[in-house]
Structure formats: structure tokens, C-alpha cells
Amino acid sequence: MIASALTIAGTDPTGGAGIQADLKSFQEREVYGMSVVTSVVAQNTMGVKDVQHLSVDFIEKQLDAVFEDITPDAVKTGMIATSDMMELIADKLIKQQSPYVIDPVMVAKSGHALMEEKSRQTVRDKLIPLAAIATPNIPEAEMLVEFPIRNLSDAKRAAKLIVEELGAGAAVVKGGHLSGEAIDVLYDKQEYHLFQSPRVDTKHTHGTGCTFSAVIASELAKGRTIYEAVSTGKEFITAAIHHTLGIGKGNGPTNHWGYRIHGLPGLKEGVESNE
């Protein structure tokens, strides 16, 4: 039977991020994709123009429409702007108990805030503890752990804290904002896994976090382990960035079919003990 995945997130009319990127990623990984919209975002590769949040009541109706008909094998969340939205989604996830991937989208690439300030604590209290894995980038991880991340050692500390203190099942802190090669740090309660890829000189990285977490959700929906899901996600997003489409006047989208058509650039993986 075909695996299915549900994304709960905001929109991107130019298709590079948000629900549109998630559905493209699900399709590429041969998983049936479904979506619940939290916010309608007027954005493009140059930035966010405006945001309209849907009512909590209507978000609940969307969620119920999915859950009463097609049970998702995995769920991922992206942009969830308000505490009320988060509390509703947390309640639904507790009842559903599908593997849950949280991409804690807080700030757009353009620097536009996508989450209310007071909602950050709700992320920590309500959503992170339910997650099979959290996938923050460096700025998002800094907001979660409340200390600066300047190097690989800081990223490892942050990943461990997100798991052991905030309660996630696992955490991968993405290293794209650090200097040098892009090293993602996965901590799974037992050990650290380091995923290293060559850095690509491109501005076309719009939607990388959405795509990476959507691929992880796809693989979990198919029954893969956390390590296998993150490994595939890293391969997928590395190829998507490397084989850039080169479109858009700003930070353009990644290439969602790059992995399938063009293959994988060099990728290194390593394991470190829990220290």
C-alpha cells in the first residue's frame, strides 16, 4: 500500500518553499502527499509581501477532513505562526500518533519573521516533545536553545539539548549557516551522526529547510529509521542545491528533481560517540 504524508504549513505562490515545496518533495519520494494550510503567504524569491493567517477553527476543519479519511503515515509541520495554532495541532498529533517531523520555521530567508515572539515558547513546550525529529537551521536552533551557535561543537551541543532537555526524539541541526563545508549534526539519543557536503556557491537556496524536512517525513512514512531518513534527506537537498534551476530574481528555489535526474555530488558521513 502506498505510504502517505501530511504537511501542515504556510504557502509559497512561487513554489519554492512551504506546502508547495513539501508536496513536490513527497511526490519525488513516491509518497502520497496531503496538506493543511495554516497561513497564506504572499511571497516570492525576493521576500515576503504579506501574510494572512487562517483561523484556528478552519485549520481544525482541514485536519479533521484529512484524519477522518486518510491516515497519514507521517506528519511534518512548517510555518505555524501562533500559539493557538500550535496547541490545536499538538492536540491532534497526540491523538494521531504518526511519526512527526518539526521544521521550526521562524524566519524567512529574507529575514521576515514568520512566527509570533510569544509562540517560540509554545514550540518548545507543545510541539518539540511530540517530534520524532526536529530539523532547525542555525538561527532556529539558536532561538530554541537560547545560546549562539558558532561552530560544530556548538551545533552538537544544541542538537543534544533539543533532544535531552526539550524532549524531541532526535534533532538534526543544519550547518548551512556556518562557514566551511555544510555539516549537519544529527543526535539520536545514542550518538552523533555528521553529514558533510561540499558548499555550493549559489544564492538559490529558497525552501531548503522545507524540502529537507519533507524528504525526512517521506522516508519515515515508508518505515525508514531516523538515520536512514536524514541520510536520504541530506542527499536529496544536496543535489537540489547543486543542480540549481537558476530562476527567480532573488534567492531562487532548489531543484526538486535534481537528485532523481542528475544524481548526487560528493557526500561524507561520520559517527561520533555521545560525549
N, C-alpha and C positions, 0 to 999 in steps of 0.2 A: 504494500500500500504506500502511496506517495506520502512523504513527510510534508508537514506544513509549518509555517512560521508566521507569527503576527508581529508587526511593528506598530508601536504607539508613539507618535512623534508629530512634529510640525511639517509643513510643506516647503517645497522649493520649486517655484514655477519654471526655473531654467533647468531643473532636473539633475543637478549635480549633488545635492545633499538631501537630508530629510527623508520623508517617506518615499519620494521618487527614487532616490539612490538605494534605499533599502529594498524596494521591490525589484529593481534591476539586479541587485546582488542575489536575492533569493532565486530569481529566475536563472541566473548564471550557474548557481549551485544546484539546480534541479530540485528546488523546494517550492511548494505551492505557497505563494505569498498573499498575506492579508494585511489590512491596515486600518487603524483607528486614528483619526486626525485630532490632535489636541489644539493646534494653533494654525491659522492660515497666515503664511509669511510672504509679504511682497519683497522678494529679494532676487538678486542676480549675482554674477561673479564679482561685481563691484561693491556690493554691500546690501544691507537690509534697509528697505524703504519704509516699511510699516509692518505691524503685527496685529492681528485680530485673534484673540483667544476665544475658543468655543466655550460654551457654558459647561459646567460640570455635569449637569443633567443630560445634555446631549452627548457628552463623551461617554457617560454611563450607558445610554441607549445604544451607542455604537458597540461598546464592549459586550453588552448583553446579546446583541444581534449576532456577534461572532460566536461567543461561548455557547449559546443555546443550539448552535447549528454545526459548526466545525471546530473541534477541539484542537488548538494549535499544539504542535509537538515542542515548540519553543517560543518564547516571547522576548522581544527586545524593546527597550524604550530609548528614545532620544530626547527631543525637546519637550520638557514638561515644565511649564512656566510658573505655576502657582502651587502653594501648599495644598489647597483644596483638591486640585487635580491629583497630586501625589497621594494623598490619603485615600481617595477613591480607587486609584489604580492599585495601591498596596492591598486594599481590602479584596479586590478582585483577584489579584495574583495569589494571595493566601488561599483562596478557595480553589483556584485553578491548579496550582502546584506544577505547572510546566517549568522546565529549565528557563531561567530568566537571566538575560544579559542587560546590564545597565550601561549605557553610554551617557554619562552625566553631562549633557550639553548645557553649558552655562554661558559661553561667549562665542559669537560667530568669528570666523577668520578675519572679518573686517573690524573686529573689536566691539561690535554691538552686543550689549547684554541681552541674553535670551531667557534669563531666569530672574525672578524677583529675589532681592537680597535675603529676605526672610525665609525663602524657600530652601536655601542651602542647608540649613539645619534639618529641615524635613527630609531632604535627600539622605542625610546621614542616619536619621532616626528611623525612617519608614521604609526606604527603598533599598539602600545598600545591604541591610541584613537579609533581605529576601533573595539577593542576587547569587546565582551560581558563579558569576564572574562580573567584575566591574572593569571598564576599559577607558579610564581617564587619560587625556593627554597631560602634559606637564602643568599648564595653567589650571586645569580642572583638578588635578591631583593636589596641587598647592592649596586650592580652596577647600578640599576635603580634609587634608591633614594639617593645614594651617602652619606650614613651615616652608621656606624656599627650597626648591629642588634645582641644584646647580650642576650636579654630576651623577654618574651612575650609582655611586654609593647612596646618594640622597634618594634616587628613584627606587632602589631596593628597599630602603627604609620605609618609603611611602607605601609601596606595594604591600609590605608586611603589616603595616599599621592598618591599612584598609581592610585586610583580612582579619587580623587578630584583635583589633580594637573596635573597628566599625562593623565587623560581622559578615563581610562578603565571603562566599565560598572560595574565591580566588580573585586575584587582581592582576591586570596587566597594565603597567604604566608605560605609555608610549613615549619613545625618546626623540621624536621628530623635532622638538624644540631645543634639544641640546646640541652642542657643537660636535663635529666629527661624524662618524658613521651613525646611522639611525639604529639604536639598540633599544628594543622593547624588553621590559623586565616582567616576566610572569612569576608570581608567587602563588603556590597552590597548597599552602599549609605544611608542606614537607620539604620543598626545595625551590630554588630559583632556576628558571629557565631563561636564557638570554637569546634573543632573536636579533641577529645583526644583518643589516642590508646596506649596500652602497647608497650614499646620498645622491639624489638626482638634482641637478641644477635646473630647477623649474619653479615657476610660481603657480603652476596648475595643480593645486592640491585641495581644491574645494570639495568637501564631502568625504575626506579620507576617513575621519572617525566614524561617520555613519556607515560607510561601506565596510570597514574593518569589522565593526561590531555586528553588522548584518550577516557577514560571512560566518562569523563565530556562531551566531544564533542558528544559521542554516545547518552547520555541521553538528551542533548539539541536537537539533531536531532529527537528524539522521542517526543519532545514537553514538556519535563520536565522543571521546574523552575531552576534557578541558584542554589538555596539551595538544591533542590532535586538531581540535577546533582552532586554537590560537595559531598553530603552525600553518594551517591552511589559510587562515585569515592574513597572516603575515606574507605568505607567498602571493596571495591574491592582490593585496594592496600594493605590494612592491611592484608587481607587474603593471598594475593600473596606473601608478605614478610614472614608472619608467617609460611606458609606451603611451605618452601623453597625447591627447587629442589636439591640444593647442588651440582650443576655441574659447571664446569669451574675452571681453576687454579687460577683465580684472584677474582674480585668482580663479582660473578655469577649472572645470571638473576633471576628475580622473577618468580613465578608460575602463569601463566595467567589463569589456570583453578582451582586455589586454592579456589576461592570464590564459584564457582559452585559445586565443588565436596566435599570440606571439611567444608564449612561454615565459619562463622565469629567469630574471637576472640573478647574479650571484647572491646566495643567502647562506649565512653561517648560523649554527645553533650550538648552544653550550648549556651545561648544567652546573650549578654551584650549590653547595650544601647550605642548609638553613643555619646561617650564622648571624 
